[in-house]
């Protein structure tokens, strides 16, 4: 499987459906795994897992021998909107954080034209921080296009589900996180799942560098400077 995408963007090996932790998103995940619906619009707050789901959708497409392309528009200032040209040549196109280009008319027009091209016979999956009717694009037709597909909110996981994911990811890294340590992390750090996984990476690095077991005092010392 070739995970290398244009501009050096890579799909994260950890971004798959198996380690997402479905919670109340089971219906959405089942839909994305099928890679059949022509247009799906996901929305939710930062850190609930939208990017993870889009990248997992690319993996699912590749496993079905389909071509897939992932692009995060929150990095739009680092490349030209011509990146959206010819994406209709892929079977599955996943565009993340489309709200990031609101107010940038050239980008909005480029995305609008991509929608029109992909809608013909390919699959388009996009994400934003709000539902389609609340994305304040300057281009009214683009806002209308966003409402054409199936719309799903990505629902935040419960603390129990977050704890399971943290311990699963830790296990994959060869780390042991006790229930007490996980509960301490959830109590005193950000509840944002993306932040929690970044903190786990930091724990992994520092525990190895300092040859320390991951205990509550060790975690507390890191949180003071995190």
C-alpha positions in Angstrom: 0.0 0.0 0.0 1.4 3.4 -1.0 0.7 5.9 1.8 2.7 8.7 0.2 0.6 11.5 -1.1 1.3 14.7 -3.1 3.4 17.4 -1.4 4.9 14.9 0.9 1.7 14.5 2.8 1.4 11.1 4.3 -1.4 9.1 5.7 -0.7 8.2 9.4 -0.3 4.5 9.9 -2.3 4.9 13.1 -5.3 6.5 11.3 -7.5 3.5 10.7 -11.0 2.4 11.8 -9.8 -0.3 14.1 -8.2 2.1 16.6 -10.6 5.0 16.3 -13.0 4.0 19.1 -16.4 4.2 17.6 -18.5 5.4 20.6 -21.7 6.9 19.2 -20.2 7.1 15.7 -20.8 3.4 14.7 -23.2 4.2 11.9 -20.9 6.8 10.4 -17.9 4.4 10.6 -19.9 1.6 8.9 -20.8 4.0 6.1 -17.2 5.2 5.6 -15.9 1.7 5.6 -18.1 0.8 2.6 -16.6 3.6 0.5 -19.7 3.8 -1.6 -21.6 7.0 -0.9 -20.8 9.7 -3.5 -20.6 12.6 -1.0 -20.3 12.6 2.8 -19.9 15.7 4.9 -18.5 15.3 8.5 -18.5 18.1 11.1 -17.5 18.5 14.7 -15.3 20.4 17.1 -11.5 20.3 16.8 -10.0 17.1 18.1 -13.0 14.8 17.9 -11.4 12.7 15.1 -12.5 14.1 11.8 -9.0 13.9 10.3 -8.5 10.4 11.6 -11.8 9.3 9.9 -10.9 10.9 6.6 -7.4 9.3 6.5 -9.0 6.0 7.6 -11.4 6.3 4.7 -8.3 6.6 2.3 -6.9 3.4 3.8 -10.2 1.6 3.4 -10.3 2.7 -0.3 -6.8 1.5 -0.9 -7.6 -1.8 0.7 -10.3 -2.1 -2.0 -7.7 -1.4 -4.7 -9.1 2.1 -5.2 -7.0 5.3 -5.6 -7.4 7.8 -2.8 -6.2 11.4 -2.1 -6.2 13.2 1.3 -5.7 17.0 1.6 -5.9 19.2 4.7 -7.1 22.7 3.9 -5.9 24.1 7.2 -2.5 24.0 5.5 -3.8 25.8 2.4 -1.4 28.7 2.8 1.5 26.4 2.2 0.4 25.4 -1.3 -1.6 26.7 -4.3 -5.3 26.1 -5.0 -4.2 24.4 -8.2 -3.7 21.4 -5.9 -7.5 20.8 -6.3 -7.1 20.4 -10.1 -7.4 16.9 -11.5 -8.3 15.3 -8.2 -11.3 13.8 -10.0 -8.8 11.3 -11.4 -8.8 9.6 -7.9 -11.6 7.2 -6.9 -11.9 8.7 -3.4 -11.1 12.3 -2.5 -10.9 13.4 1.1 -10.7 17.1 1.8 -10.2 18.0 5.5 -11.1 21.3 7.2 -12.9 23.0 4.3 -14.0 25.8 6.7 -10.3 26.9 6.7 -10.7 28.5 3.2 -13.8 30.5 3.9 -13.4 34.1 2.8 -10.6 33.1 0.3 -12.6 33.5 -2.9 -10.1 31.8 -5.2 -9.9 28.8 -3.0 -13.7 28.7 -2.6 -14.1 28.7 -6.4 -11.5 26.0 -6.8 -13.3 23.8 -4.3 -16.7 24.5 -5.9 -15.4 23.3 -9.3 -13.8 20.3 -7.7 -17.2 19.4 -6.2 -18.8 19.6 -9.6 -16.2 17.4 -11.2 -16.1 14.7 -8.5 -19.8 14.5 -8.2 -20.1 12.9 -11.6 -18.7 9.4 -10.7 -16.3 9.6 -7.8 -16.5 9.7 -4.0 -15.9 12.9 -2.1 -15.6 13.0 1.7 -15.1 16.4 3.4 -14.9 17.7 7.0 -15.6 21.0 8.6 -16.0 22.4 12.1 -19.7 23.2 11.6 -22.7 21.8 9.7 -23.1 22.8 6.0 -25.7 25.5 6.6 -23.3 27.3 9.0 -20.1 27.4 6.9 -20.0 31.1 6.0 -18.5 30.8 2.5 -18.6 33.9 0.4 -19.6 31.7 -2.6 -23.2 30.8 -2.0 -23.2 28.0 -4.5 -20.4 26.3 -2.6 -22.4 26.4 0.6 -25.3 24.9 -1.3 -23.1 22.1 -2.6 -22.0 21.2 0.9 -25.6 20.3 1.7 -26.0 17.9 -1.2 -24.5 14.9 0.5 -25.1 12.8 3.6 -24.2 14.9 6.7 -22.9 13.4 9.9 -21.7 14.9 13.1 -18.6 13.3 14.6 -19.6 12.8 18.3 -16.9 13.2 20.9 -15.9 10.0 22.8 -16.7 9.4 26.4 -13.9 9.5 29.0 -14.2 5.7 29.2 -13.7 5.3 25.5 -10.8 7.8 25.5 -9.2 5.7 28.3 -9.5 2.5 26.2 -7.9 4.2 23.2 -5.0 5.6 25.2 -4.3 2.2 26.7 -4.6 0.5 23.2 -2.2 3.1 21.7 0.2 2.7 24.6 0.2 -1.0 24.2 1.1 -0.7 20.5 4.0 1.5 21.6 5.2 -1.1 24.1 4.1 1.1 27.1 2.1 0.1 30.1 -0.5 2.6 31.3 -2.3 1.6 34.5 -5.9 2.6 34.9 -4.9 5.0 37.7 -2.4 6.8 35.3 -5.0 7.1 32.5 -7.6 8.5 34.9 -5.0 11.0 36.2 -4.2 12.1 32.6 -7.9 12.5 31.8 -8.4 14.6 34.9 -5.5 17.0 34.6 -4.8 17.3 30.9 -6.8 18.3 27.9 -9.8 16.2 27.1 -9.3 16.7 23.4 -8.4 13.3 21.9 -5.8 14.7 19.6 -4.1 16.4 22.5 -4.3 13.2 24.5 -2.5 11.3 21.8 0.1 13.9 21.4 0.7 13.8 25.2 1.0 10.0 24.9 3.8 10.5 22.3 5.6 12.8 24.7 5.2 10.3 27.6 6.7 7.6 25.3 9.7 9.8 24.4 10.4 11.1 27.9 10.0 7.7 29.6 12.5 6.2 27.2 14.9 9.1 27.4 14.8 9.2 31.2 14.5 5.4 31.6 11.4 6.0 33.8 8.3 4.0 34.4 5.1 5.8 33.6 3.7 6.6 37.1 1.4 9.3 38.4 4.3 11.3 39.8 6.2 11.1 36.5 3.0 12.1 34.6 2.4 15.0 37.0 6.0 16.3 36.5 5.5 16.4 32.7 2.1 18.1 32.9 3.6 20.9 34.9 5.6 21.9 31.7 3.2 20.7 29.0 
